[in-house]
Amino acid sequence: MSYLSGESKRQITWKLLTKSLPKKAKEPGLYGSRLHAVCLPIDWAHHNLYPGIRSEIIETFSRERIVFHGSALPGMPSNHLCSSQVMAINIFAIFEQQPEVLKAYLLPFIPDIAGFVSFPSGRYVEFEWIGAVNYLGEKGHIRGTRMRGAGNTSIDVALQYQATDGRKILVLLEQKWTETYSSTFLRFRSDGTDRAETYAPFFFADHSPMNLDRCHSLDAFLYEPHYQMLRQQLLAQEILVQKEEPYDYVRVVQVYARANRALRYVTSPRLRLFGEDTYEVWRTLIKDQDSFVTIAIEDLLKNPVERHFPDLIPWRQYLRERYRGIAD
């Protein structure tokens, strides 16, 4: 049984047994052209989000035109219970106005955090972040415009903090859960755009974050998840080079499910020559290994932060129930 199948069964069990869902939300939901037990009915998709953050997140995404991945209804989250974006929101949205709690939650994994800094929005957490300018010169899918969450490099969760050495550091966090990838070459977009032309100037630049002595073939990186990781690493470097925003350092963080072994399979034939584990191989392909951090979801969700912040107990209980097997 695949990791996705196992997690789908867990989510179906939660859906049927939990008291946090209305009875009508427990019915199978339409996803694509079929009904699936692991999906909520489309009209109940908003119940995919933790109740304590649900209304505010939907309002923020609507107001700021942020795209929910896999959404069947405009302005609503995906109705698929195994959505990684939904998981990221359920984990991190609670910290939007709680920097001290966020520090306690992430300090075991990023030990140089002195304190978190709010974004211009006043929030300490931003979803589908794309930055102040088009750092990578990407062409949006929708009339050439940039949208958070679609058509250009969007960061699942962005955070910024003051480090213990005084530097202002940006965190670009990618959330993975049940994903697996095939060895599909992604050089050309569906509209014919050559992705290599877009990213080559940054990949081959003198200031490139990539270790070109190790692998100088851009085509080798045009396989998921390496393609996503490449864009995030190039974005991190360009933020520092172009200086449109006041950061001294940028860290790329991958939050992943340790038990999802297929996620870490190296899909690129060329990169497979360097090893079998995506993240271990990646560290050998970048110049600054300190700029890349991995955090297992299993470890993140087990941080007992509610011991010092009892207001979080309902949220922690929800996560333990919803993501049983990962969070307990």
C-alpha positions in Angstrom: 0.0 0.0 0.0 1.3 3.4 -0.9 1.8 6.2 1.6 -1.0 8.2 0.0 -3.4 5.2 0.3 -2.5 4.8 4.0 -3.0 8.5 4.7 -6.2 8.6 2.7 -7.6 5.8 4.9 -6.6 7.7 8.0 -8.3 10.8 6.8 -11.5 8.9 5.9 -11.5 7.4 9.4 -11.1 10.9 10.9 -13.9 12.3 8.6 -16.4 9.6 9.6 -15.6 9.6 13.4 -14.7 13.2 14.2 -17.2 15.5 16.0 -15.7 18.6 14.3 -17.5 17.9 11.0 -21.3 18.3 10.4 -23.1 15.2 9.3 -23.5 16.4 5.7 -19.7 17.0 5.4 -19.1 13.3 6.0 -20.5 12.3 2.7 -18.2 11.6 -0.3 -17.0 14.6 -2.3 -16.6 15.3 -5.9 -12.9 15.6 -7.0 -12.3 15.8 -10.7 -15.1 13.9 -12.2 -15.6 11.3 -9.5 -16.9 11.0 -5.9 -14.2 10.1 -3.3 -14.6 9.2 0.3 -11.3 11.1 1.1 -12.9 14.4 -0.1 -15.5 16.6 1.5 -18.6 17.6 -0.5 -17.7 20.7 -2.4 -20.1 22.9 -0.5 -18.4 21.9 2.7 -14.8 22.4 1.6 -14.3 25.2 4.1 -14.5 22.5 6.8 -11.1 21.2 5.6 -9.6 24.1 7.7 -9.2 24.2 11.5 -12.3 26.0 12.9 -10.1 28.5 14.8 -8.5 30.0 11.7 -11.2 29.1 9.0 -13.0 32.4 8.6 -9.9 34.6 8.7 -8.0 32.5 6.2 -10.8 32.4 3.7 -11.2 36.2 4.0 -7.5 36.8 3.7 -7.1 34.6 0.6 -10.1 36.2 -1.0 -9.1 39.8 -0.3 -5.5 39.3 -1.4 -6.4 37.0 -4.4 -4.4 34.1 -3.1 -5.1 30.8 -4.9 -6.2 27.7 -3.0 -4.7 24.7 -4.7 -7.1 22.2 -6.1 -10.1 24.3 -5.2 -13.5 23.3 -6.7 -15.2 26.6 -5.7 -13.7 30.1 -6.0 -12.3 31.4 -2.7 -12.6 28.0 -1.0 -9.8 25.5 0.0 -9.4 22.2 -1.6 -12.0 19.6 -0.5 -9.3 16.9 -0.6 -8.4 15.9 2.9 -4.8 15.0 1.9 -4.1 18.5 0.6 -0.6 19.6 1.7 -1.6 23.3 1.4 -4.5 22.7 3.7 -2.1 20.9 6.2 0.3 23.9 6.0 -2.5 26.3 6.8 -3.8 24.2 9.6 -0.4 24.1 11.2 0.9 27.6 10.7 -2.1 30.0 10.4 -2.6 29.9 14.2 0.7 31.8 14.5 -0.2 34.7 12.3 -0.4 37.0 15.4 1.6 34.9 17.9 5.4 35.5 17.3 6.4 34.1 20.7 4.5 30.9 20.1 5.9 30.6 16.6 9.4 31.0 18.0 8.8 28.2 20.6 7.4 26.0 17.8 10.3 26.3 15.4 13.3 27.0 17.7 14.2 23.2 18.0 14.7 23.2 14.2 16.0 26.6 13.5 18.1 27.4 16.7 19.3 30.9 15.8 15.8 32.5 16.1 15.9 35.5 18.4 12.4 36.8 17.5 10.0 36.8 14.6 9.3 40.0 12.6 5.9 40.9 11.0 5.4 41.4 7.3 3.9 44.7 5.9 0.5 43.0 6.3 1.0 42.9 10.1 1.0 39.1 10.0 4.0 37.0 11.1 3.1 34.2 8.6 2.4 34.6 4.9 1.0 31.9 2.6 1.8 31.5 -1.1 4.4 34.4 -0.8 5.9 35.7 -4.1 7.9 38.7 -2.8 7.8 42.3 -3.7 9.1 42.0 -7.2 9.3 39.3 -9.9 12.7 38.2 -8.9 13.0 35.3 -11.5 11.3 37.1 -14.4 8.5 34.5 -14.5 5.6 34.9 -16.9 2.3 34.3 -15.1 -0.2 31.9 -16.6 -3.2 34.3 -16.3 -2.8 37.3 -18.7 0.9 37.5 -17.7 0.0 38.7 -14.2 1.6 37.4 -11.0 -0.7 35.6 -8.6 0.1 34.2 -5.2 -0.3 30.4 -5.5 -0.5 30.0 -9.3 1.6 30.5 -12.4 4.9 31.5 -10.7 7.1 30.5 -7.8 5.0 30.8 -4.7 6.2 29.8 -1.3 3.8 27.8 0.8 4.8 29.5 4.1 7.0 32.6 4.4 8.4 33.8 7.8 11.0 36.4 8.7 13.0 36.6 11.9 15.8 38.4 13.7 18.7 36.0 14.3 20.7 35.8 17.4 23.6 37.4 15.5 21.4 40.4 14.5 20.8 39.4 10.9 17.3 39.6 9.4 16.5 36.2 7.9 13.7 35.2 5.5 12.4 31.6 5.6 10.9 30.1 2.5 9.1 27.0 3.7 7.7 24.3 1.4 5.2 21.8 2.8 5.1 18.2 1.5 3.0 15.3 2.8 1.6 12.6 0.5 3.3 13.8 -2.7 5.2 11.5 -5.0 6.7 12.3 -8.4 7.5 10.5 -11.6 10.5 11.0 -13.9 8.7 13.4 -16.2 10.9 16.0 -18.0 9.4 19.4 -17.5 11.3 21.7 -19.8 8.3 23.0 -21.7 5.2 24.4 -20.1 1.7 23.7 -21.5 1.7 27.0 -23.3 5.0 26.2 -25.0 7.2 28.4 -22.7 10.7 27.0 -22.4 11.4 26.9 -18.6 15.1 26.6 -19.3 15.1 30.0 -20.9 13.5 31.5 -17.8 15.8 30.1 -15.2 19.1 29.7 -17.1 20.3 33.3 -16.4 20.1 32.7 -12.7 21.3 29.1 -12.8 24.5 30.0 -14.7 25.1 33.4 -13.1 28.4 34.0 -11.3 26.4 34.3 -8.1 24.4 31.1 -8.7 23.6 29.2 -5.5 24.1 26.0 -7.4 27.3 24.0 -7.3 27.9 23.9 -11.1 31.1 22.0 -10.7 29.0 19.2 -9.4 26.3 19.4 -12.1 26.2 22.1 -14.8 23.2 20.7 -16.6 20.0 22.8 -16.1 18.0 20.0 -17.8 19.0 17.7 -15.0 16.9 19.8 -12.5 13.7 20.0 -14.6 12.1 17.0 -12.8 9.9 17.3 -9.7 10.6 17.8 -6.9 14.0 19.1 -8.0 12.4 21.7 -10.2 10.5 23.2 -7.3 13.6 23.1 -5.1 15.7 24.8 -7.8 13.3 27.7 -8.2 13.1 28.2 -4.4 16.9 28.2 -4.2 17.3 30.6 -7.1 14.6 32.8 -5.6 16.4 32.8 -2.2 19.7 33.9 -3.9 18.0 36.6 -6.1 16.3 38.1 -3.0 19.8 38.7 -1.6 21.4 39.9 -4.9 18.6 42.3 -6.1 18.2 43.8 -2.6 14.5 44.8 -3.2 13.8 43.7 0.4 15.9 44.1 3.5 17.2 40.6 4.1 20.6 39.6 5.2 20.1 35.8 4.6 17.4 33.5 3.2 16.8 29.9 4.3 14.9 27.3 2.2 13.1 24.9 4.5 11.5 21.6 3.4 8.9 20.2 5.7 8.3 16.6 4.6 6.7 13.4 5.8 9.5 11.1 6.9 7.3 8.0 6.4 6.7 9.0 2.8 9.7 7.3 1.3 8.6 7.7 -2.3 8.7 11.5 -1.9 12.5 11.3 -1.4 13.1 9.2 -4.5 15.5 11.0 -7.0 13.4 11.3 -10.2 16.1 13.0 -12.4 18.2 10.3 -14.2 21.2 12.6 -14.1 20.9 13.5 -10.4 20.3 9.9 -9.5 24.0 9.4 -10.1 24.7 11.3 -6.9 22.5 9.3 -4.6 19.1 7.9 -3.8 17.7 10.5 -1.3 16.4 13.8 -2.8 17.4 15.9 0.2 20.8 14.4 0.8 21.6 14.8 -2.9 20.3 18.4 -2.9 22.8 19.4 -0.2 25.6 18.4 -2.4 24.2 20.4 -5.3 24.1 23.8 -3.6 27.1 26.0 -2.5 25.7 27.0 0.9 24.4 24.0 2.7 23.4 26.0 5.8 20.8 27.7 3.6 18.8 24.5 3.3 16.9 22.9 6.2 14.7 19.9 6.4 12.1 19.2 9.1 10.1 16.0 9.3 6.4 16.7 9.9 6.4 13.9 12.4 8.9 15.9 14.6 7.2 19.3 13.9 3.8 18.1 15.0 5.0 16.5 18.1 6.4 19.7 19.6 4.4 20.0 22.8 4.2 23.8 22.5 0.8 23.9 24.3 2.5 23.1 27.6 3.6 26.7 27.8 0.8 28.2 25.8 -2.5 26.5 27.0 -4.6 28.5 24.6 -3.3 26.2 21.9 -4.7 23.1 23.5 -7.8 23.0 21.2 -5.6 23.4 18.1 -3.2 20.7 19.3 -6.1 18.3 20.0 -7.4 19.0 16.5 -4.0 18.3 14.9 -3.6 15.1 16.9 -7.0 13.9 15.9 -6.9 15.0 12.3 -3.3 13.9 11.5 -3.3 10.8 13.7 -0.2 8.7 13.2 1.8 11.8 12.3 1.0 14.2 15.2 0.8 11.7 18.1 
